[in-house]
């Protein structure tokens, strides 16, 4: 399940931030991507739709990098 979340997260981040997914990995920091709230909302909405889970935005945006965000979503999916 973690690999599925990671794959989707990398795809969506590449799309939203306009960077090749080959430049993204689990340690990519959202701050380095100059992430704005509206961009993070797009990512959480996609994840919610795909995995049928509600992702509290305020908690999601506290995640520092893609790997932390994947782990956070995984916890929610496994509840």
C-alpha positions as CSV (number, residue, x, y, z in Angstrom):
1,X,0.0,0.0,0.0
2,X,2.9,2.4,0.8
3,X,4.3,2.0,-2.7
4,X,0.9,2.8,-4.2
5,X,0.6,6.0,-2.2
6,X,4.2,7.0,-3.0
7,X,3.7,6.4,-6.7
8,X,0.6,8.5,-6.8
9,X,2.1,11.2,-4.6
10,X,5.2,11.5,-6.9
11,X,3.0,11.6,-10.0
12,X,0.7,14.3,-8.6
13,X,3.6,16.4,-7.2
14,X,5.3,16.3,-10.6
15,X,2.1,17.5,-12.2
16,X,1.2,20.2,-9.6
17,X,4.7,21.6,-9.2
18,X,5.7,21.3,-12.8
19,X,8.8,19.3,-12.3
20,X,9.8,15.9,-13.9
21,X,9.0,13.1,-11.5
22,X,12.5,11.8,-12.0
23,X,13.6,14.8,-9.9
24,X,11.3,13.9,-7.0
25,X,11.9,11.3,-4.3
26,X,10.9,10.7,-0.7
27,X,13.3,13.2,0.7
28,X,12.1,16.0,-1.6
29,X,11.0,18.8,0.7
30,X,7.8,20.7,0.0
31,X,9.6,23.9,1.0
32,X,12.2,23.3,-1.8
33,X,9.3,23.0,-4.2
34,X,7.9,26.4,-2.9
35,X,4.6,24.6,-2.1
36,X,1.6,26.7,-1.7
37,X,-1.5,25.7,0.2
38,X,-3.6,25.5,-3.0
39,X,-1.0,23.0,-4.5
40,X,-1.1,20.9,-1.4
41,X,-4.9,20.9,-1.5
42,X,-4.8,19.5,-5.0
43,X,-2.5,16.7,-3.8
44,X,-4.7,15.8,-0.8
45,X,-7.8,15.9,-2.9
46,X,-6.3,13.4,-5.4
47,X,-5.2,11.1,-2.5
48,X,-8.6,11.3,-0.8
49,X,-10.4,10.4,-4.0
50,X,-8.0,7.5,-4.8
51,X,-7.8,5.9,-1.4
52,X,-11.3,6.9,-0.1
53,X,-9.9,8.5,3.1
54,X,-10.3,12.0,4.6
55,X,-6.9,13.8,5.0
56,X,-6.9,16.6,7.5
57,X,-5.2,19.4,5.6
58,X,-3.6,21.2,8.6
59,X,-1.9,18.0,9.6
60,X,-0.9,17.1,6.0
61,X,0.8,20.5,5.5
62,X,3.0,20.0,8.5
63,X,4.8,17.1,6.8
64,X,8.2,18.3,5.7
65,X,8.8,16.1,2.7
66,X,7.2,13.6,0.4
67,X,8.2,10.6,2.5
68,X,6.7,12.0,5.6
69,X,3.5,12.8,3.7
70,X,3.3,9.3,2.4
71,X,3.7,7.9,5.9
72,X,1.0,10.2,7.2
73,X,-1.5,9.2,4.5
74,X,-0.6,5.5,5.0
75,X,-1.5,5.8,8.7
76,X,-4.9,7.2,7.7
77,X,-5.6,4.6,5.1
78,X,-4.7,1.8,7.5
79,X,-7.1,3.1,10.3
